Amino acid sequence: MLVELMNAEMDYFLERNEFTTNFKELSLKLPAEQKVYIIDLEVIEGTQLSLKATPVDKSFKTYTGAAFGRKSSFLFNSDFM
């Protein structure tokens, strides 16, 4: 789910040159897995994205990631890809 989310963000950025926190704009269907993680997305100045996935069940790992975009390219760093 997290990989799909970041891939959707990257596709969105390539089309619009900015990231979004609106899941509807990303055309993702996450209802079942949304219950496993609480997803926090923060967009900074349109070209930087911070993601934190906190598990509802504390036996799962917390994941973090960040993406930085510039025109039609981006750099992505995470501990879940």
C-alpha positions, -999 to +999 in steps of 0.1 A: +000+000+000+027+025+009+046+017-023+014+023-044+009+056-025+043+069-033+041+057-069+008+076-072+024+107-057+053+105-082+029+101-111+009+131-098+041+152-096+052+143-131+018+155-144+014+186-123+048+195-110+035+194-074+026+168-047-008+164-030-022+152+003-057+145-012-061+107-017-090+114-041-067+132-065-044+102-065-072+079-075-063+054-048-086+029-032-072+024+003-101+016+027-090-018+040-054-010+044-062+025+057-072+007+089-037-008+093-017+024+091-025+061+099-010+080+070+003+115+075+013+133+043+027+168+044+034+188+012+060+216+016+060+244-011+044+219-036+078+202-044+086+184-012+066+155+003+069+139+037+052+107+045+048+089+078+028+057+082+021+048+118+006+014+125-026+010+144-013-024+157+019-016+175+035-049+165+039-034+130+067-011+120+064+027+115+075+038+080+088+072+069+096+086+035+103+118+017+102+129-019+117+160-035+106+171-070+120+194-095+102+200-128+098+165-143+121+146-120+122+137-084+143+121-056+127+097-033+140+082+000+122+058+023+125+028+046+097+009+029+108+007-008 
